[in-house]
Amino acid sequence: MSATTAFARALRSINPLSALAQRLLLSRAKHRSLTGHPRIALRLARLLPEYGYSAEEALGIDGAPAAIRETRAAGLARLETTLRDRAPKTLAASRALAAGMSDMQMVARCRVPFQFRDSLAARLGVGSIVESADGVQLRDLDGNLAYDLGGSYGVNLFGNDVYRRCIEAAVEEARDLGLVLGAYHPVVADNVARLCALSGMDEVSFHMSGTEAVMQAVRLARYQTGRTHVVRFAGAYHGWWDGVQPGPGNPLTVDRVYTLEEMSATTLKLLRTRDDIACVLVNPLQALNPNAPPAVDSTLVAGARTAHFDKARYTQWLRDLRAVCDARGIALIFDEVFLGFRLAKGGAQEFFGVGADMVTYGKTLGGGLPVGVVCGQRRWMRRFREDRPADLCFARGTFSAHPYVMCAMHAMLEYLETPAAQATWMDLEARWHARATHLNDALASAGVPVRVANMTSVFTTNFTEPGRFHWLLQYYLRAEGLSLAWVGTGRFIFSHDYSDADVAEVIRRFVCAARAMDADGWFWRDPAASDAAIRSQVGREMLRAVFARRPAAEPVPAPRPEAPAPAPVTR
Ligand SMILES: Cc1ncc(COP(=O)(O)O)c(C=O)c1O
């Protein structure tokens, strides 16, 4: 800790007014949503008991008249049959696998707002097993092909064939060394040189996942600054390490992390005035929807999603962060594990024209094999002090720099230099924006309240009207042969080998799905039902559940005069 920092802390401890002012500033720098208050969100998550709507309640939970409820019931039955009959083997194998696989069970619980899980969603089968990939399509056990919009969590940037080739080249190149760890395969030197050139940094460290890369970058920032706290922004995902994941999902209450509002002048003020901040972590994917939680369909409680990527504003935000971090000696870390080389060969640093002190990479960089990488300036990366022989910043990892991973990475790094890779970055923004615009035009012509927003080849679904059933769109999309990640409509991750014809077919299917959902009555809404009204209805329901510890659906509002009377609600 520097003498100035220690002095400032000492001064604060004897000046309660200054401590109070700092506390107030910290409160003001939090995003006002629950996402901005992870500790409170965690407490509430622990309090909330399981409750759900019966099938009958669910169909009319928004006060829809009987005719609409009947249309919905018939539509649901059709959707159930379509999904079940087209993939019997895949569904049976997925169910059998889930019984012994914790990950699948957790994901299955998180697909939709929980109140609908056991009534409506339980009827809609989702297969999780695919046996081959053919271009941009995946084939399930029943031989069905579906366009891959899941993008292997973002790993699949250049198309499956590129990763196949990287892995095959790695097996070939690493064969002679086999499994030797500790000593390095000769390609590692070239990987380091290429990574330094791409990132504009001096040093590199290899890890086994993106989560680990983030852990290491944060540890280095703390070591070099002697400060304790990490700043992350509301809603940003940085892997599942406790230290950057406060709030629901992590059983621990996490200290030494400030979750602040992104793109906020108050946050900049706080960074200017606090002396305990070691680093600021930025996940540039948040530019698509700053301060919003990861776009999982289970959060579509009222249906509002209003993502919008404003490059100029986000660039200015990053510049402001750069300036304040420079002034305060804080490490600015770009977590590019997800976006990596999707935005540009030089990643987010090049795309936004703002440099970081350390950058974390992972996913696509491994050429299809698991990896995490930190690239940083020497002053941040150094894990020892010349003048303190026992004061180290320890980091290892049995499988780090694994020869097969290094060789697959090498193949990927070579691929980044090819004309084929260059072509995917050429007119990148214009190309993907035009594709998103085509989709939006087609959705608008279809008269459905669905749109997309995009940040290059990453899309998210927005809904232009509130509603209780928007989460159902994921199933209609699947029925049309579009394969989604478990998060559903919140993230479509296109690989860059999607041709115009592939995209046109995706658009056609997407619009068919949205039309079918509309025809089945799920977008019906009472004009009085605003987003806020729905949220407060659900909020009241939850409160009742907490206090009564029993099923707690709101009574269905009285039907509008022209509508037939709704069926009685059972509990
Ligand atoms: C921005 C970001 N950081 C870190 C991680 C964690 O990477 P991994 O899943 O390889 O641990 C992810 C994963 O999605 C990510 O998107």
The ligand as a Gaussian input file, in Angstrom:
#p B3LYP/6-31G(d) Opt

LIG

0 1
 C      -16.974000     -12.370000     -20.093000
 C      -16.728000     -13.736000     -19.529000
 N      -15.757000     -13.893000     -18.619000
 C      -15.481000     -15.095000     -18.093000
 C      -16.196000     -16.209000     -18.458000
 C      -15.883000     -17.551000     -17.864000
 O      -15.267000     -18.370000     -18.810000
 P      -15.296000     -19.956000     -18.610000
 O      -16.702000     -20.401000     -18.803000
 O      -14.342000     -20.466000     -19.661000
 O      -14.807000     -20.223000     -17.235000
 C      -17.223000     -16.085000     -19.391000
 C      -18.022000     -17.233000     -19.792000
 O      -19.047000     -17.163000     -20.419000
 C      -17.502000     -14.812000     -19.943000
 O      -18.484000     -14.632000     -20.834000

